[in-house]
Amino acid sequence: MQQLPTSIDETQSLLTAQDYICGRDLATVGFLALTLGKPLFLEGEAGVGKTEIAKALASALGRRLIRLQCYEGLDAASAIYEWNFTAQMIAIRTAEATGGATGGVTRKALQQELFSDEFLIRRPLLEAMEPHPEGPPVLLIDEVDRTDEPFEAFLLEALSDFQVTIPELGTIKAETPPIVILTSNRTREVHDALKRRCLYHWVDYPSFEREVAILRARVPDCTKALTDEVVAFVQALRGEDLFKNPGVAETIDWAQSLIALDAVALSPEMITDTLGAVLKYQDDIAKIAGSEAARILADARDNLADAQAAL
């Protein structure tokens, strides 16, 4: 188990070692979250690396990553635990068949057995509260904006006391709080009360230089020339009037697709053929394909040439 970093620079180095390239601002809030033991709330567009930081931290620190994927209708019970109903029914039938329910095993004893650890199915929040040999886990509460207000209120209480309650077993409190990271794509506003429990950071699209560094780390087989062209084109795409701008995840997917096709440079034809790797809506693809792809590529190359000449 890796010890927690003792400085911002060490935090940034730990993440870089996991191929997570971030700026000093994100490294600073990450260091403070680890040092102060406060949840970290990351907000930003989809595909900018919010989920990846939790994975990188867990790997860097040698901790287990526990992920709670949020969705509409998620309730507290589903996030904490459930009982293995099938196994409980088998135990009841077995007791009945052997005469246990009316003989040596009392009804109360059977009930205690049925609601014991043996039949408990742990969900992410309960798993995160329990001790782990490698140390407190990293709890990723992903896309919290997809849930509703009652679940937010429950999270507010759970993250305040770092404890959960199972009616049949009682309250379970974390001996050492987990490292908590919440993410939001801002499909709706998350309540201020939940945000106040956390350290907040907006994860924006990276600069050209940082996105190039990310692509080089994640797709090392991509040549420097192709890497620069891909990033320049994607950054130019983000300036177009699209329904959904491509994130860093799409940049990586596109570069991998181009390598699989043995591409050494971008062309309007190659761009049109592979737009499904970088754009995810048909209206956006139809808008960019063909002559628009050629125009954006020409602009991207001009911007790239100007940037290289300025160095």
Buried (B, 14 or more C-beta within 10 A) or exposed (E): EEEBBEEBEBBBEBBBEBBBBBEEEBBBBBBBBBBEBBBBBBBBBBBBBBBBBBBBBBBBBEBBBBBBEBEEEBEBEBBBBEBBEEEBEEBBEEBEEEEBBEEEBEEEEBEEBBBEEEBBEBBBBBBBBEEBEEBBBBBBBBBBBBBEEEBBBBBBEBBEEBBBEBEEEEEBEBEEBBBBBBBBBEEEEBEEEBBEBBBEBEBEBBEBEBBBBBBBBBBEEBEEEBBBBBBBBBBBBEEEEBEBBBBBBBBBBBBBBBBEEEBEEBEBEBBBBBBEBBBBEEEBBEBBBEEBBBEBBEBBBEBBEEEEEEE
